[in-house]
Amino acid sequence: MRILSQKGQVLIETLIALGVAVVVVAAITTIVISSLNNAVTARSQDLASGYAKQGIEVVRNMAKNSWNNFQSMDQINYCLDKDASVPTPKGVGSCGQNVDNFVREIEINHLSVSCEYDDPSNPVNTQVVVTVSWTDGKCTDRDNLFCHKAELESCFSNVNNLTQ
């Protein structure tokens, strides 16, 4: 009788060990998947910030090369493709994926209150906001598939009028 009860006990111990192993493997798998998702999110945020910086530099070069042409841009919202050196006026709706899997939009506000300051020699300042949006399959709003965004804001002045 003792031998039969020991055989059953070995079976129970084996099942318990197998159950513990399954729980450990599941926990490790969950941690690895979570780490990979975080790495992909961090990479997307880094790329979006880089694309936003590029957008600011494109607009800065436009303003630096020809302040009058820059000031005459009457549209407020623009799209900026990946290799474009000049933004194009934004049509109705969104710009669409214009930089890899990202959407890069530029807002130019020549009458921005947040960029004003009291300087009689340079009375005009322009606010520029570059927004880069992307999706990663986690966006739940069907109307806004590009639910993640990175945004950079800068104020531009006519550097050609600055006195030394």
C-alpha positions in Angstrom: 0.0 0.0 0.0 2.8 2.4 0.7 4.2 2.1 -2.8 0.9 3.0 -4.4 0.6 6.1 -2.4 4.1 7.2 -3.2 3.4 6.8 -6.9 0.5 9.1 -6.6 2.6 11.6 -4.6 5.3 11.7 -7.3 2.6 12.4 -9.9 1.3 15.3 -7.8 4.8 16.7 -7.2 5.5 16.5 -10.9 2.2 18.4 -11.8 3.0 21.1 -9.2 6.6 21.5 -10.6 5.2 21.7 -14.1 2.6 24.3 -13.0 5.3 26.4 -11.3 7.5 26.2 -14.5 4.5 27.3 -16.6 3.9 30.3 -14.3 7.6 31.3 -14.4 7.8 31.0 -18.2 4.6 33.1 -18.6 5.9 35.8 -16.3 9.2 36.0 -18.2 7.3 36.1 -21.5 5.1 38.9 -20.3 8.2 40.9 -19.1 10.0 40.5 -22.5 6.9 41.5 -24.5 6.4 44.5 -22.3 10.0 45.5 -22.7 9.8 45.2 -26.5 6.7 47.3 -26.6 8.4 50.0 -24.5 11.4 49.9 -26.8 9.3 50.4 -29.9 7.4 53.3 -28.2 10.6 55.0 -27.2 12.0 54.5 -30.7 8.9 56.1 -32.3 9.0 59.0 -29.8 12.7 59.6 -30.7 12.0 59.5 -34.4 9.1 61.9 -34.0 11.2 64.3 -32.1 13.9 64.2 -34.7 11.3 64.8 -37.5 9.9 67.7 -35.5 13.4 69.2 -35.1 14.0 68.9 -38.9 10.7 70.7 -39.5 11.7 73.6 -37.2 15.1 73.8 -39.1 13.3 73.9 -42.5 11.2 76.8 -41.4 14.1 78.5 -39.7 16.1 78.4 -42.9 13.1 79.8 -44.8 12.8 82.7 -42.4 16.6 83.3 -42.4 16.9 83.3 -46.2 13.9 85.5 -46.9 12.0 87.0 -44.0 9.6 88.9 -46.4 8.6 85.7 -48.2 8.3 83.9 -44.9 6.0 86.7 -43.5 3.9 86.6 -46.7 2.9 83.0 -46.1 -0.8 83.5 -45.6 -1.8 80.0 -44.9 -1.6 78.9 -41.2 -1.2 75.1 -41.6 1.3 73.3 -43.8 2.4 69.8 -44.5 6.1 68.9 -44.7 7.2 65.8 -46.6 10.3 63.9 -45.7 12.7 65.4 -48.2 10.9 68.7 -48.7 12.7 72.0 -48.2 9.5 74.1 -48.3 6.2 73.2 -46.6 3.1 72.9 -48.8 -0.2 74.4 -47.8 -2.4 71.9 -46.0 -5.5 70.9 -47.8 -8.7 69.8 -46.1 -8.2 67.2 -43.4 -4.8 65.8 -42.5 -1.5 65.7 -44.4 -1.4 61.9 -44.5 1.7 59.9 -43.9 4.3 62.2 -45.3 7.3 61.0 -43.4 7.7 57.2 -43.3 4.8 56.2 -40.9 4.5 59.6 -39.4 2.5 62.7 -40.2 4.4 66.0 -40.0 2.3 69.2 -39.9 3.5 72.8 -39.4 1.4 75.7 -38.0 2.7 79.2 -38.6 1.1 82.0 -36.6 2.4 85.5 -37.5 0.2 87.2 -34.9 1.0 85.0 -31.9 0.6 86.6 -28.5 2.9 84.1 -26.9 5.8 85.3 -29.0 5.4 89.0 -28.5 7.9 91.1 -26.6 8.6 94.7 -26.2 11.4 95.4 -28.7 10.9 98.5 -30.9 13.7 97.4 -33.3 12.0 94.0 -34.0 8.3 94.3 -33.5 7.3 91.1 -35.4 7.7 87.6 -34.1 6.2 84.5 -35.5 5.2 81.3 -33.6 6.0 78.0 -35.4 4.6 74.7 -34.1 5.7 71.5 -35.7 3.6 68.4 -34.8 4.6 64.9 -35.7 1.9 62.2 -35.2 2.1 58.5 -35.5 0.2 55.3 -34.8 1.3 52.0 -33.3 -1.9 50.0 -33.4 -2.8 51.0 -29.9 -5.0 54.0 -31.0 -8.6 53.2 -30.1 -10.3 56.2 -31.7 -11.2 55.4 -35.3 -11.3 59.0 -36.3 -7.8 59.7 -34.9 -5.6 56.7 -36.0 -2.5 58.9 -35.4 -3.1 59.3 -31.6 0.5 59.8 -30.5 2.3 63.0 -31.1 5.5 65.0 -30.5 5.3 68.8 -30.7 8.0 71.5 -30.9 7.2 75.2 -30.7 9.6 78.1 -31.5 9.3 81.8 -31.9 11.1 83.3 -34.9 12.3 86.9 -35.5 13.8 88.6 -38.4 17.5 87.9 -37.7 18.5 90.2 -40.6 17.3 93.3 -38.7 19.2 92.6 -35.5 21.7 95.2 -34.6 25.1 94.2 -33.3 
